[in-house]
């Protein structure tokens, strides 16, 4: 995955270079970084937080990191690095900081390109406040996208309503509003390719929002390439030429070609965490039940404690198992725990010798600082404690996921939906599941029914539909999402879609015949050990066609843009690039991401990045669909 990781690496280098006052990272003679303050807005915070930990920021010399619009005290002898969007409000606040002379010097980094008029506003404020010499550097960073994985990115989080599925599909959207949506998407995609230092070849289907994005992005890239003096794709641009030997292929996919996948109950670890827990920008928030204590009658129950865990590339267990079926994950956690227990007595003995009882970061740091003075056995203690921390983390996360699986019968939903989507034989009626009061929440039932409705070659008769409607209403479901999906299906003529929707049916090994281990945290009795049979999702199908070495007839339905070529020129060889970027306009999900990761493993030497306008789980998607007004 070297090429895929290169994009994330370039991004990390860009941020670190920015924190180093936009000069290349070199070790100073003292080895100490220059201390500084980092000022960001919510956009900047979302971009930095999945990539750089607080410790990494500290190592870069960042002593304080503060929101631009918070109340900030003056620190006149320290430089400040700003990382913000070039909005009116942000520029006004920067001007205010200059007037009040908050910091020693100012390094202004804009996430997207700042307009000349706003730049003049800052210059005017600096002149008035006599702080021109204090403004050390002003940079357009072109970093207006969020990297969550080495091979995954999304456009925005703060203003995601602006580019949401609902925004793109509401019937009352004006032309001006649609232009704003398109410009926002194109600006972020442009930033992505500037950071990559590569001009893509663009493919998309005709007649949808993805085509509108393709046309605008092609135009923006052409305009930048035409201006040779100021082109961002030539010269000493950060990352430029990284892919010059092999131009990337950008495949723009419209969310509307597949609405079943965002509704699907999933079975892999990362996608399940996103579906059933509060998982946001690589951080999962869990509510822990308060300890059971005898409290006086009438006393208020104690609040649940909230605990946050970061699931990042540094977490080896997460990296290894995030795409695994959940029962495998539970078993692996248990195996890791048993492996650790064999060393636990040794750990306790070492901690006693060192006089350390806690497992906090301070204790681990102290151990790290003193390893040179300790025996070889003691030197492995920080590693063991880190292993224990990860085991505890994934025990807590997997236990929370398992609770949802068991209480909502998510294994039953997953298996049934897989059969619907692959046109396999069904072993029970849909009405039975919808009517079962113990099977899932009203939303689970609505998701299942919508998948049935979307994947059916023929819509159910009015009599059958009325029966389903009544069962859904009796189960407490709102029918608003169904009203939109009916309209969408009629418009999209999904009845003419390929016979197989895409996903292969999961094969069940039957119920797990044993509790995993005596004393295991994961009592999996009653939960099916479903084995995934990998086939390509319908939404990913166009990507696979376009990226294949032999190009079948279907690609005639796909438009072709090469911003480097004169219009009207014959397209050059379509035996494409080893590096592709699939980007879903209208929102994406971890199910598709994992499907792409698994698909590309079978294609030696090829690499795919997955991007989307926003990343939603099924609950968030249903909420959007419910709010779309029907024509």
N, C-alpha and C positions, 0 to 999 in steps of 0.2 A: 504493500500500500504506500510505497514511497512517494508517488506523485500525489496521491490523495492527501497525505499528511503534509505535503509541501505547502498547500494552500493555508492550512492552519498555522504552520510554522511561520510563513510570511506575515500572517496577521499578528502572531505573538511578537515577532521581531519589530513590527511597526509600532506596537504599543510600548514596548520596552525602549525603543529608540526615542519615542515621544517623551517618555518619562526621564530620559537622559538628555533633555533639552534639544531633541532632534539632531543629535550627533551620534555617530556609530558607537556601539558599546565597546569600550576598552577599559581595561583595568587601570585605575589610577595608581600612581607610585605608592600612595599610602594604603591602597586597597579599600579605602573608605568612600562610599558614594557621597555626593553632595546632598545635604538634607533639603527637603522641599515640601511644599503643600500641594496636594492634588485637589483641584476644584472641578466637579463634574455636575452635569444635570442628570435627570433620570435616564435619558438615552445613553449617555456615557457610562453611567453605572451599570446598565444592562449589558453593555458591550464588554466592559472590563471584568465584571464579577465571574462569568464562567471561565475566564482565561487566566486571571491572576489572583492568587490568594492574598490574604492580608500579609502573610509572611513574605511572599514574593515582593509585594509593594514595599514592605519595610526594607528588604534587601536592596531595593532600587533607591532607597533613601527617602521614601514617602513617610513622613512622620504623622501627617494628618491627611485624611481624605474627607472632604466636606461637600455637601450639596450646594450648588451655586446660590439657590434662593433661600438658604438657611441663614440664620443670624450668625455672622462670623466676626470674630474679634480681629483687630489689626495685629499682624506679626511683621513689623516693618523691616526686620533683618533677614527674612527668609524669602527665596524665590517661590513663585506660584506657577504651577502648570495647570492650565485650563483645558478641559476636554468636553466640549458642549456643541449642541446644534446651533447653527447661525440664525436663531429665531429673533424676532423683535424684542421679546421679553429678556432673552439671554444677553443680547447686545446692550440693552439698557442697563442691565445689572453689572455688566463688565465696565461700562462707562462710569457707573456709580462707584465701583471699586477703585477705578483710576482717580476719580475726584477725591475720594477719601484716603487715597494712598495706603491701602491695606497692606501691601507687600513690597518687598525690596525690588523685585522685577517680575515681569509678566510674560509668560510663554503661552500664547493663545493658539490653541489647536481646535479647529472646527471639524466636526464629524463629517459634514458635507461641505461643499464649496460655498463660501460666503460671497454675497453679492457686493459689487463695488460701492453701492450706496451705503450699505451697513458698515463696510470697511471705513468709509469716509466719516461715518458717525463716531466710530472708535477713535479715529485720528483727531477729529475735532475735540472730543472729550479729553484726549491726552494733551492736546495743545493748551486747552483752557486750564487744565489742572497742572500744567507745566511738568508732565510726567512722560513726555515723548521718549526720553532716553531710558526710561524704565521698561518700556515695551520692547523686550529683547527680540522676540520672534513671533511671526504670525504664519500659521500653516493651515492649509486645507489637507486633512488627513485621508479623506475618501475611505472612511471605515464605517460607513453607515449600514452595517449588518451585524448579526450576532452569530458567533461560532459556538455551537454546542458540542460538536464532535470533530474529530479530524476530517470527517467526510460528510458533515451536515451543518447547514446554516439556515437561519431565517432572517427575514428583513427587519422586523421591528416588533417591539413589545408594547411600548408606551402608547403609540397611536394606532394600535392594531385594528381598532374599530373602523378607521379610515380605509384600510385595505382588506377588510374582513370579507368572508363569503357573503354575508348579508349585504354589505355595501355594494358588492359587485352584481348582486342579483335582485335587489329590490326594484320593483316595477316603476317606482316614482323617481328614480335617479335622473337628474338633469344631465345634459351634455357637459356642462361646466364641471359638475361634481365628478363625472366619470373621467374627465381630463385630469382633474386633481388626483384621483386614485391612480390613474395610469402613470402620471408624472412621478408620484411618490414611489411606486414600484420600480420604475425605470431608473430613477436616481440611485436607489439602493443597489440594483443589479450593476449599474455602471461602476459604482464604488467597488463592488466585488471584483470586477474584472480589472479595474485599475490596480487594486491590491495584488491581484494575481499576476499582473503585468502581461496580460495576453488578450488578444482580440478573438472572440469566439466565432465559430460558424453557428448560425442559429437555425433551428428547425421548429416548426409548430404546425398544428392542424389549422384548417381554415375555419373562419366564421365564429370565433369565440373570443373571450377576453385575452387568452394567451396570444392570439394573433395580433391584437391591438398592442400588447406589450412588445412583441417581436418587432413590429413596424417602428415603434417609437425608440426602442433600444438601438436598432440598426441605424436610425437617423442620428441619434446622439453619438454613437461610436464613429460614424462617418464624419460628422462635423468636427469631432476632436482630432481625428486622423488627418483631416484636410488642413488643419492649422498646424503646420509642421513645427513652427517655433514653440508652440505651447502644448503640443501633443503629450498626453500622459503615458503614451505607449512607446516612447522612444527615449533614448538617452539614459541618464543615470536614475531612472525611476526605480523606486524600491520594488524588487521582485521582477523588474522588467527582464524579459529574455529567459525567465525560468522555464517557460513552456515554448520558447520560440522554435524549438526543434519539432514540436508537435502541438498544433493549435487545438484548443479544447472545443468540443461540440456542446452547445447548449440546446437542450430539448425542453421547450416550454409546453407544459401539459395543463389543460384546464380542469379544475376540480369537478366540473359538471360531467366529465366522461365517466366518473365513478363516484357515486354517493353512498355505495354500500360499505366500502372499506372504512370510512370515518365513523360508521355506526357500529362496526364489528366488535364483538367481545373477543379479546385476544388471549393468548396463552404463553407469550414470551415475557421474560422478566421485566425488561425496560418498559415495554408497551403496557404491561399490566400495572406497573407502578404509576405510569402516567394516567391510566384509565381510572384507577380506584383510589389513588392517594393524591395528596396535594404536592405535585411535582412540577417545579417551575424553574427554568434556567439552571438545570442540573442540581437543584436543591430540593430535597423532599422534607416536608414538615409533617411530623407525626404527633398525634395527641396521645399522651400516656395517661392511663387511668391513675388517679391518686392512690396512694397506699391506703389499704383498708385499716381504719383505726376506729375505735369505739368513740363516737362523738355524742355529746349530750343531745337528748331529744329536742327537736326543733331547731338545732343548729344548721346553718347553711352547709350544703355539701361542698367539699373542697373543689376548686377549679382544676380541670385537667391540665397537666403540664404539657407544654409544647416543646418538642425537641426537633432540631433541624440537623440534617445530614447532607453533606456534599457528595454527590456521586460523579466523580470526575475521572479523567484519564490516569490520574495518579493511583486510583483504586484498582489494584490488579484483579481482585475477585470480580468487581463490576465489569471490567473490560473483558474478562474471560466469559462471563455468564450472562451478560445483559441480553443476549439474543437467544438464550436457551429456554426450552419449555420449563414452566414453573416447577414441576416435580423434580426435574434434574437439579434445579437451583437449590431446592429445599434439601435434597440429598447431599449436594456439595457443601452446603453450609454445615450440615451435620458432620460430614467427614472432616472438614476443617476444624470443627470444634473438638472432635475426638483426637485429631492430630495434635492440637494445641494442649489438650489435657495431659497428654503423655509428657509434656515439658513443663506442666504447671508447677509441680513441686520444685523443680529446678529454679523456675522464675521466683517463686516465693522465697526460696533459700537465698537467691541473689539479692532480692529486695531487702531482706532482713540484714544481710551483710552490709549493704550500702546505706541502711537506715532510711530507706524510702518506702512509704506505704501507699501513697496515692498513685493514680495512673494519669494524673493531669499532665498537660503539655509541659509545665514547668519541670516536673519530675523527669520526663523523658528528655527534655533539653539538658538538664543537669547531667543525666547519664551520658548523653552524646558528648558533652563537653569533657567528660572525665574518662572516656573509654581508653585513651592512651595510657592511663595510669592503672588500668585494671587488667585482670587476666583475660585470656581469649574467651573464656566462658562468659564472663560478664559483658564482653564487647558485643555479644549477640543479643543482649537484653533489649535494647531499643527496638530491634527488628521484631522480637517476640511480642513486645508490648503493642507495636503497630499492628501485628497480625491479630492480636486479641481485640484491638479496637475495631478492626474491620469485621471480625467475626461477630462481635456484639452489634455493630451497625447493621449487618445484613440479617442477623437473627431478628432484630427488631423490625426491619423493613419487611422481610419475608413473612414474619408472623402476622403483621398488619394486613398484607396482601392475602394471606391464607384465610384470615378471618372473613374477608369479603367474599372469597371464593366459596367458602362453606355456607355462610349465611344467605348468599344470593344464588347459590348453585350455578356459578359462572362457568364451570366445566360443562354443564348441560347446555347452556346457551352457546358456548363456543362450538361444541360438537355439532349442534343442530344447525347453526349458521354456516358452518363449513360445508355441511351437506347441501344446504340451500344454494350456496354460491357455486358449488361444483356439480349441481344437478344430480346428486346421489339419492338413493332411496332413503326415505324418512321412516324412522321406526316408531314415531308417535305423532299425533296430530298437533298442529300449531295451537289450536284452541285449548288443548289440554294444558299446554305450558302457560298460555296467557291466563287461563282460569285457575291455575294452581296458586293458592295464596302464599305458599311457602317458597315459590320459585321467583326470586328476584324482586326488584323494586318496580313501580309503574314505568319508570324510564327504561329499565331492562326489557320489559315486555314490549314497549313501543319500539325500541331499537330492533328487536327481533322481528316484529311485524313489518317494519319499514324495509328491512333487508328482504323479507319474503316478497313484499310488494314490488320492490325494485328489480329483483332477480327473476320474477315470474315472466315467462315468455308472453303469457296473456294475463291481463288484469283479471282479478276475481270478479264474478258476476255481482250485480247489485245486491242480490239476496245474500250471497256469501259475505260481501263487504259489510252489509248491515249487521250480520251476525258477529263479525270480527269487531266492528265498531262498538257494539253493545258490550262485548266481553272486555274490550279495552277500557271503556268508560267505567264498567263495574270494577275494574282493577285499579281505578283512580288515575287513568291516563288522560292527558290533554290531547285532543285530536288535531290541534293546530299544525304539528309537523306533517301529519298525513295529508292535510289539505294542500300544503306546498309540494310535497313529493308527487302527489297525483298530477298537479299542474306541470311539474318538471318532467315527469315521465311522458306525459302527452306531448309536450314540446320536443323532448329529445328523441321521441320514437324509439325508446329503448327496446321495444319488442323486436326490433330488427338487429339487435346486438348479437355477437357470436353466441353460439349455443352454450358454451361454458363461460361463466362469468369470470373465472380465473383461478381462484384458490383451489388447491387439491383438498379433498376431504381428509380430515384427521382420522387416523386409525386408532381405535382404543385397544389397549391391552387389557381392558376390563378394569375393575376396581383394584386398587393396590391391595394385594392380599395380606399385607402386614403393616403394622405401625412401623415407621422407618427404623427406629431403634428404641430399646427400652430407655425411658427417660428423655426421648427426643422432644425438642420444642415443636416439631412438625408432625402432629397426628393427622396423617393424610387419609385416614379411613373414610370411605364414602366419596373421595375425590378421584375422578378418573385420571389415570396416567396416560394422557393422550399423546400420541407421537405424531409430530407434524410431517405431512407429506408435502414437499415443497413444489409448488407450481407458481407461475407468474401471475401477479395481480393484474386485473383488467386495466387499472390506471397506469401500470408500469409497462403494459404491452407495447404501446407505441415506441417507448424508449428502446425496448429490446429489438424491435423491427429496425429502427433507424440505426442502432449501434451495431447491428449484425454486419458481418463482412460482405455477405451477398445481400443486395438490396432488393426485396421483393416488390411487387407492384403496388402494395399498399402505400408506399411512401409518396406516390403521386398525389395523395391527399394532403401531403405535408409541404408547407411553404419552405423555401430555402433562402437564407440571407447570408451574404458574406460581405461585411462592412469594408473589407479591404479591396473588393473587386468592383470594377465599374458596373453600373446597372446594365442589365441586358447581356452581359457576357455569359458564355456557357459556364455552367457550374463545373468546378474542377472535380477531380476524382472523389467519389463518395465512399471509398473504402476507408472508413473513418478512423479518426483519432482514437488513441488508446485511452484518452482522458475525456470523459463525458460528465456533464452536469445536467441532472434532471431537476427542473424547477416547476413546482406546482403553484399555479396562479389560483388563489381562492382558498389556500390553506392546506397543510399537510399533517401527517401523523407518524408516530413511531412504527406503526404496522407496515406502512409503505417503505419507510427507511430500512427496516430490518429485511423486508422482502428484497429490496435492491442489494443490500449487503450480501444476502445469501445467494442471490442470482449471479452476482459478479464473481463470486468464489469459483463458479464453474467456468468462467471465461478467463483463461490464463493471460496475464499481461495487460488486462484492461482494468480501468479504475473508474468508479462513478462517485460523484458527489451528489448529495440530495439537498435541495433547498426548497423553501416554501415561503409564501407571503406571511403566514402566521402558523404557529404550531398549536393545534387544538386537540383535546380529547373528545370522546363521544358526547359527554355532558355539555361541553361548551358548544359543540357543533349543533346538537339538538336545540339548544337555547337560541342559537342564531336562526336556525330554520323556522322555529316557532314564531320568530318576530318578523319574518319576511311577509310583506303584504301581498295578498293574492289579487291577481288581475280580475 
